[in-house]
Amino acid sequence: MKKAILLVSFGTTHYDTRKVTIDAIEKKVRETYKDYEVRRAFTAHIIINVLKNRDGIIELTPEEALEKLYKDGYEEVIVQPLHIIPGLEFDYINGVVDQYIEKECFSKIQVGRPILYFKGHEEDIPDDYSILIESIDKLLNSYENLVLMGHGTTHYANAAYVCFQQVLMDKGYNKVLIANVEGYPTLEDIIPKLKAKNMDKLTLAPLMVVAGDHAKNDMASDEDDSWKSILEKSGFEVNVHMHGLGEISEFQDIYIEHIKDAIDNRYDNLGKTTKGKNLFA
């Protein structure tokens, strides 16, 4: 049986961060799962178009990548998202996978979960939030005052950021605050909290796999509307940690484990199989 793992990320147009994040994750997956062909897809069509027009680089959408795997004769496919939360991109991936289930193109096609999905208390359900904290503990403990920039979304899965903030506080990280570019809480929402906690000197870091456009421009640029500029105008002394979470080996290992869970059909309520099996039934 020909088997493949399709790693699906939002994508990035920044080669420097892609090399040490997305490419590094792909390399680790290949080294871990030697019996599987490892391929890539991007969910952000605008990024795909930029890379094609600017650099002549062809990246595939999830539907294009799955179609190619089908034509190439693969029978088992694990689709692993490289996203932080199960938001719009996760819905998009599952929607594409549903189409291939309906067409019965593969004997097995299974979707892994993103970084933050379960907040389990039972022994057989993982606590993805605590696992993330453990994987990035060196970052969390490197700075006295830390603001993490999440992407954020209008999707209900944005609540994962608020949950993650609460788990951080429960574990004693009282001077690590999360704000989002495109969802609650915004930077403006947390500025009063920064002042109340006397976080006058702070570090900005991306709560993202890559340190791409949002990190370089929205977070750390000298433009008037960047987080760095806004905070400095508000009287804060700002340092920048310009590294995506995807550079952290322990963070990469989370995807390795999620792929294993998908291979073993451990959490079939979020993934898809052509047999429609539900392990929680």
MORA-V922776 format. One line per field, one symbol per residue. ss: DSSP state (2 for helix, 1 for strand, 0 for the rest). psi: psi as a letter, one per 40 degrees, with the letter a starting at -180 (. if undefined). burial: I if it has 9 or more other ideal C-beta (glycine too) atoms within 8 Angstrom, else O. A space follows every 50 residues. Layout:
ss=???
psi=???
burial=???
This chain:
ss=00111111100000222222022222222222000011111100222222 22222000000222222222200001111110001002222222222222 22000001111000010010000000122222222022220000011111 00000222222222222222000001111100000022222222220000 11111100000022222220000000222222200011111000222022 2222222222222000000000000000000
psi=hhiihhhhidiiehdddddecdddddddddddgeeihhiiiidhdddddd ddddefhhiiiddddddddddeeidhhhhhifidigaddddddddddddd ddefdidhhhhiiadhcigididehigddddddddfddddeehdhhhhhi diieidededddddddddddeegefhihiidfiiiidddeddddddeffd hihhihfidigbdddddddeieideidddddddeeihhihgghideehdd dddddddddddddefdgeddahidefhhee.
burial=OIIIIIIIIIIIIIOOIIOIIIIIIIOIIIOOIOOIOIIIIIIOOOIIOI IIOOOOOOIIIIOIIIOIIIOOOIIIIIIIIIIIIIIOIIIIIIOIIIII IOOOOIOIIIIIIIIIOIOIOOOOOOIIIIIIIOIIOOIIOOIOIIIIII IIIOOOIIOIIIIIIOIIIOOOIOIIIIIIIOIIIIIOIIIOIIOOIOIO OIIIIIIIIIIIIIIIIIIIIOOOOIIIIIIIOOOIOIIIIOOIIIIIOI IIIIIIOIIOIIOOIOIIOOIIIIOOOOIOO
